[in-house]
């Protein structure tokens, strides 16, 4: 007769038994995989919704672009300098360059502005897109009683954009007028055009029949900003340890590595505002040195054109694609030349200027006044 404890109950694994631990580990791993799958599906859903909203916004902007012409004429906003200031100020207003760049392409596709004016407006968005970094740094400085490092990072990002992308303007205008890249034209694939015509044109045309063109344009801006907000929901949290930043801490101190990192993160997020704002926590935690900010900004300001190229394709305007391609190639070339041949003196100049700007309240106030007044003067000159 079996002794007590030798029945079925004795055969069951006890707490702490290897079989129990293995089962619990397997269950936890399964739950983790399910959460990862659910997160991936959710991000895919947000991405699809953001893309649909993005296309609707572009079609609405294109249809309402004519309504902005009287407004621009009323303030005498035409020509390269006016549109440069318009794009610059617009990027400040929405704290992002991509929506304003898409608006400029819509204005061009709608016949409101010329190719050179569209180029100038897009160039202005590069000058103002880095303002979000300064804004976030200012909020941290005021409300969280932190050091002025966030302000310093914002000033460095803006100075880098100013010095690298202002020279792109005259060279790019020369390239457009001389036809350097006229052979680089890409039309929207027929399948996409047919899809847009069927899925979006009926609603857009119906709205255009009942709304003034200017209202359509404003509605398009709202839809565009909403699209970028939805896209942001699809992005992973890049500040989590899953990025394993600690493992590449020494590697990312190399300027070329930081340049590539800026390229990759911005290409992944499709938002230079998000990728540049990440500089603040990464720098405050010691992962990114001050001198590493510059090449990161260089790379970010190049790959941010990916979504603008997509916007040009969706607008079915081959010349719009050429405009963005010209901006991207010339800006990227200038950045790489500086990075490879002149990085040390260039970085010393930028960092020294940023130090002087943030060293005193008077210097910082003067810097703020200058970066706000200049684009407004350009817009109204």
Secondary structure, 3 states (H helix, E strand, C coil): CCCCCCCHHHHCCCCCCHHHHHHHHHHHHHHHHHHHHHHHHHHHHHHHHHHHHHHHHHHHHHHHCHHHHHHHHHCCCCCHHHHHHHHHHHHHHHCCCHHHHHHHHHHHHCCCCCHHHHHHHHHHHHHHHCHHHHHHHHHHHHHCCCCCHHHHHHHHHHHHHHHHHHHHHHHHHHHHHHCCCCCCCCCCCHHHHHHHHHHCHHHHHHHHHHCCHHHHHHHHHHHHHHHHHHHHHCCCCCCCHHHCHHHHCCHHHCHHHHHHHHHHHHHHHCCHHHHHHHHHHHHHCCCCCCCHHHHHHHHHHHHCHHHHHHHHHHCCCHHHHHHHHHHHHHHHHHHHHHHHHCHHHHHHHHHHHHHHHHHCHHHHHHHHHHHHHHHHHHHHC
